[in-house]
């Protein structure tokens, strides 16, 4: 544990940084929930219409959107934390 601390010391975040990171996480979760709600509705419509290809496409799009939104969130949090 001590060796790890010497290689990459833990950085202490300020109260402002913690607040900004919490806001980024909250906004990120809201954006993901919004996207899930929309696309799951579209998936349900496609299922009702029997359009299996559309369902698969929408499911892939949902997975990509969630991954992209999570990546954006992590990038923003890294900027707030500052250089390592």
KALIN-V167970 format. One record per helix or strand of 2 or more residues. SS is the DSSP state (H for helix, E for strand). FROM is the first residue (numbers start at 1). LEN is the number of residues. If there is no record, write none. Layout:
ss: (SS;SS)
from: (FROM;FROM)
len: (LEN;LEN)
This chain:
ss: (H;H;H)
from: (2;15;52)
len: (6;35;30)
